[in-house]
Amino acid sequence: MKRELLFFKPIARKTVWGGTTVKEYFHYPDMEDGVGQAWAFADQPGGLSNECLTPSLSGMTLHEIWDNYPEVFNSRYEKFPFIISLVGPEDDLSIQLHPDTASAKHYGFNSGKDEAWYFLEASNSSLIYGHHAENQASLVERLQHRDFDGLFRRIPAHKDDFVYLPAGIIHALGKNNVVYEIQQATDLTWRIYDYERVDNEGQHRELHLSQALDVLNHVTDESIAQAISRVVANEHTGDGYTFNTYRTESVFSVARLRCHGQGNISKEGYWLCTVTEGSGIFNGERISCGDNFIVSAECQSMTFSGDFIVMITTETR
């Protein structure tokens, strides 16, 4: 199993802002319409744990592999620490934020929820990051009075943007984006505003203003500039590939491997990999867009060839 790639079946998640983007972009023809995101890697309550497709472990869940084959991960965590999601909204997501560790523990979770986005596609689209209130007191007052007009800071989105979203930051993903999303495994979101939408039963989704006010962080122009990267980050170039790592201050590390020929690369720890473009060969196995696979922590060097892009998440070391 040392060099074997462990492929996993994505978990489809239907949403009020979903459609057909995810299944079309990532080549998941069996997915229903209305899916807004697919969890590439997750181990959440209610049996939401990805199924392994690799013959040697076929049918085992990520949860079972985590428990029975710890050498694959060599992790410092007791539970699988991330949710990796492939997101294709056809309507704007709710304006929201995520809890810090203290707040999350109050609700029975082990950690807060930092998040990051890498924009695979962005067509006349945007994101919300922060607000235009003069200070924290003004922000709280406007939120309490539901004075949302012109409050949230909307920023144009571009292909290859990387956005880091620490807990407590007001944010929202706009429609017409395709995003590779990294989250800590605390599946907890505080909605502030949801455009007065209703679900299939005609009900408004729950808002969580009081909880949000407890963890709300004020942002400055400087902090926004630091959080949104529109330049190639920490680039390393080798024969047949470029490798970029992206800045976060969280427990996860994010990278992009772009192969344009053939090459080899070394690593530490396990890699959670999603092919977001093209196809090729990786450690002797064929990969193509939409594939999600783990490279074991035991495998310290990889060989590859082809023309593809792989997004990679691993634990910060």
Beta strands, then each sheet from edge to edge (+ up, - down):
strand 1: 6-7
strand 2: 11-19
strand 3: 35-41
strand 4: 43-44
strand 5: 48-49
strand 6: 82-87
strand 7: 95-97
strand 8: 115-122
strand 9: 126-131
strand 10: 152-156
strand 11: 162-165
strand 12: 171-173
strand 13: 177-184
strand 14: 190-193
strand 15: 228-229
strand 16: 235-238
strand 17: 241-246
strand 18: 252-266
strand 19: 271-282
strand 20: 285-288
strand 21: 292-295
strand 22: 301-315
sheet 1: 1+ 21- 19+ 20-
sheet 2: 1+ 21- 19+ 22- 18+ 17- 16+
sheet 3: 2+ 3- 6+ 13- 8+ 11- 15+
sheet 4: 4+ 5-
sheet 5: 7+ 14-
sheet 6: 10+ 9- 12+
end
